Amino acid sequence: MSPEEAFAACAAVVRRSDPDRYFASLFAPAGRRPLLFALYAFNHEIVRATEIAREPMMAEIRLQWWREAVDEAREGRPRAQPAAIGLAELLQRAPLAAGALHALIDARGEEISSAPFAHLVAIEAHADATSGALMRVAATLLNADAGVDDLAREAGIAYGLAGILRSMPFHAARGKSFLPADLLAARGDKGAIVQVANMARDHFEKARRLPIPRGVVPAILPASLVPAYLSRLIKNRSDVSLFRRQLILLRAATFGM
């Protein structure tokens, strides 16, 4: 498979499985979009590794496969898998350390356990290590000189927490809950959801007050969906339609979050 074919396959995976980031990536320069698609396809694969495995050991094996795939991609000998081939091109074309990709894998490893996070600070840290870290890497691909640590942390935590809340039915069907154990004990499911949603909203408000460096808007753009997601969750309504999400992203790309 050629790099061009791999990038096209990555784009198809992201469009199907991660439409928020796919649509946001369309606002990136044409030469950078394939790198974003490769990154997000890789992210999809490591998330999927923890979701489809029935046993924790199988999930660990899948994540270890990706750790080795990242190392081989860095050495220019990628495995015959579209996201792995895309990563090899990404690591050659962009000043990105493979350690950032390993950190994303390690963070997803925390999701293998069926035990909930112990407290609110733990779920906040996890959202930063996953969604926030992914935004930092994406921003680096778009502008290596941009200092976005604070912005990516706030926006990433907001988007990550909203994502955790949106995925609750999926994980509940598999016997998992990521809601903090201390909140569940003190306030029950509904109270815990409200508390996590409030934290997500606070981080979003902090993010929107920070400047967005030139060129990195597509990396941060998915966070603009947080208010709409939280509103639907608190009102116990169906998820935001894809069309409405695209309108929100278009407006945010044009006028800001």
Residue pairs with C-beta under 8 A, 6 or more apart in sequence:
1 9
1 80
1 82
1 85
3 85
3 86
3 88
3 89
5 82
6 38
6 82
6 83
6 85
6 86
6 89
7 34
7 37
7 38
7 86
7 89
9 41
9 82
10 34
10 37
10 38
10 40
10 41
10 82
10 83
10 86
11 22
11 33
11 34
11 37
11 41
13 41
13 44
13 82
13 83
14 21
14 22
14 25
14 37
14 40
14 41
14 44
15 22
17 44
18 40
18 43
18 44
19 242
19 245
20 222
20 225
20 245
20 249
21 36
21 40
21 222
22 37
22 40
23 245
23 246
23 249
24 218
24 219
24 221
24 222
24 249
24 253
25 33
25 36
25 37
25 40
25 218
26 33
26 218
27 217
27 218
27 221
27 253
28 36
28 142
28 218
29 142
29 215
32 141
32 142
34 86
34 89
35 86
35 89
35 90
35 93
35 94
35 141
36 138
36 141
36 142
36 218
36 219
37 86
38 83
38 86
38 87
38 89
38 90
39 86
39 87
39 90
39 134
39 137
39 138
39 141
40 134
40 138
41 82
41 83
41 86
42 66
42 83
42 84
42 86
42 87
42 101
42 104
43 104
43 134
44 83
45 66
45 83
46 63
46 66
46 104
46 105
46 108
47 108
49 59
49 62
49 63
49 65
49 66
49 108
50 59
50 62
50 63
50 108
50 109
50 111
50 112
51 170
51 174
53 59
53 61
53 62
53 112
56 112
56 113
59 109
59 112
60 109
60 112
63 105
63 108
63 109
66 105
67 102
67 105
69 78
69 79
69 81
69 84
69 87
70 87
70 98
70 101
70 102
70 105
71 98
72 78
72 79
72 84
72 88
73 79
73 84
73 85
73 87
73 88
73 90
73 91
73 98
74 88
74 91
74 98
76 88
76 92
77 88
78 84
78 85
78 87
78 88
79 85
87 101
90 96
90 141
91 98
94 140
94 141
94 144
95 140
95 144
96 137
96 140
96 141
100 133
100 136
100 137
100 140
101 137
103 129
103 133
104 129
104 130
104 133
104 134
104 137
107 126
107 129
107 130
107 133
108 130
110 126
110 129
111 178
114 175
114 176
115 181
116 177
116 178
116 179
116 180
116 181
116 184
117 123
117 126
117 178
117 179
117 180
117 181
118 180
118 181
118 182
119 180
119 181
119 182
119 183
120 180
120 182
120 183
120 195
120 196
120 199
122 180
123 161
123 164
123 178
123 179
123 180
123 196
124 157
124 161
124 199
126 160
126 178
127 156
127 157
127 159
127 160
127 161
127 164
128 153
128 156
128 157
128 160
130 156
130 160
131 156
131 157
131 159
131 160
131 163
132 152
132 153
132 155
132 156
132 157
132 160
133 152
133 156
134 156
135 148
135 152
135 155
135 156
135 159
135 219
135 220
135 222
135 223
136 148
136 149
136 152
136 156
138 216
138 218
138 219
139 146
139 148
139 151
139 152
139 213
139 216
139 219
139 220
140 146
141 219
142 215
142 216
142 218
142 219
143 213
143 214
143 215
143 216
146 213
146 214
146 215
146 216
147 213
148 212
148 213
148 216
148 219
148 220
150 210
151 207
151 210
151 211
151 212
151 213
151 220
152 219
152 220
154 203
154 204
154 206
154 207
154 210
155 203
155 204
155 207
155 220
155 223
156 223
157 199
157 200
157 203
158 200
158 201
158 203
158 204
158 207
158 223
158 226
159 222
159 223
159 225
159 226
161 196
161 197
161 199
161 200
161 203
162 197
162 200
162 225
162 226
162 229
162 230
162 233
164 178
164 196
165 193
165 196
165 197
165 200
165 229
165 230
165 233
166 229
166 233
166 239
168 177
168 178
168 179
168 193
171 177
171 178
177 184
179 189
179 192
179 193
179 196
180 192
180 195
180 196
183 191
183 192
183 195
183 196
184 192
187 194
187 195
193 233
193 234
194 234
197 230
197 233
197 234
200 226
200 230
201 226
201 227
201 230
204 223
204 226
204 227
204 257
207 220
207 223
207 257
208 256
208 257
212 220
212 256
217 253
218 253
220 257
221 249
221 252
221 253
222 249
223 257
224 248
224 249
224 251
224 252
224 257
225 240
225 245
225 248
225 249
228 240
228 244
228 245
228 248
229 239
229 240
232 238
232 239
232 240
240 248
